[in-house]
Amino acid sequence: MALEELINRYKEVFKEPEGLPPIRTHDHTIPMKEGAQAINLRPYRYSGVQKDILEKMVDEMLESGIIQQSNNPFTSPVVLVKKKDGSWKLCVDYKALNQLTIKEKFPIPLVEELLEELEGATIFSKVDL
């Protein structure tokens, strides 16, 4: 019951998306390796039933504004994944694109190192985490 009250209290956060995010002052870019060419992969083969499901999902997302038409030279195939409830989830296979991107390396600190830094402290804040 408490979870339902929480969801109802913050229903704006939990509602289905209704379009693309607002325009922001900074565009995100993906750094590519030197000399990388655009990835343009063919779609995977699907059965007639899966193809119909895929087309319906794309049409619904276009209609609701979650996705938009693009002339980008990069293309990656989509994968339909069956959920536990029997419905389908649309995922994009970015393996080929990931091979061409420059990885940003921000190592995650080890828990042991973090705990050593907090040794002897009596007050902790979120910044310490």
N, C-alpha and C positions, 0 to 999 in steps of 0.2 A: 504494500500500500504506500509506503514512504517513497518508493521509486516512482510510482505513478504520479504522486503529488509533485515530485521534483521535475519530472518530464513536463507536466502540465504548467508548472511555474515558469519554466524556461522553454516553452514550446517553440519560440522563434529559433532557438539553437537546433532543435531536433526536427524541424520541418524539412520536407524534400526540397532540394535546390530548385530555384525558378529562374534559371538563366546563368549566364557567365558571371564571374566576379566583376566588381566595378573596375574601371580603369584606374591604375595605380601610377604613381609618379616615377616608379622604377620598373623597367622591364627585366624579367629574369632571362638570363642567357645560359646556354650550356657550352662550356669551353671544349672545343674539339682539338684533336691531335693535329699536328702540322700535316698538311697535304690530304686531310680526310675528305673524301667525296661523299655526296649525299647518298644515304641508304634508301633504296627504293626496292623493297621486297614484294613479291607477289603474295596475294592472300592465300591462306591455307585452304585446302579442299574440305568442304562440308557436305553432309547429306542434304537432301532437299528440305527436310524438316528443320534442320539446324540453320540452313540458309534463310528460311522464312522467319525463324525466330530472330536471327541476327538483323535482318532487314527491318523487322518490326521494332526492335530495340533502337536501332539507329534512327529510324523515322520518329519515334517518340522523343528521343533526345534532341533531335533537330527541332521538332515542333515546340518543345518546352524551352528551348534556348540553352540547354546545357552544353551542347556542342554547336559548332558552326562549320560551314564549308571552308575549305582551305586549299590554296594553290601551292603549298609548301612542297619542295622537291623530296622531302623525307617521307617515306611511308614505312610503316611497320605492320605486320599482320596482327589480326585480333584472334583471341582464343575464347571459346565459350567454355565456361567451367560450371559444372552442375553443383548447385547448393544442396545442403542437407534437406531442405524443404521441397526439393524437386525442381525448383525454378532455376533459371540460368543467370549467370553473371558474365558480363563482357569484360575481358581483360586484354591489354595490349602487350605483345611480346617485343620488348625493347632490347633483347639480347644483342642483336647486331649493332644497334645504336650505342649501347653501353661499351662495346669494344672500341669505339672511336672517341669516346669522351675522356677528357683529362680528369682523373679522379682527384678530388680535394681530400687531403688527408688531415683529419682532425682526430688524432687517437683518443679513444675513450680511456680515461684514467682507470687504473685498477682499484677495486674496492679497498684492498689492503692499504694502498697508498693514501687514499682519502681518509680512511680511519686513523692512520698514523698522524696525519695533519690535524685531526680533531682531538688528539690525545690531550687530556688535561683540561679541555674546554668544558664549561658548565652551561653555557648558553649557546644555542644553535639557531641559525636562521636559514631561510631558503637559499640565500647566497652561498652558505657553506656547502649545500648539496650540489 
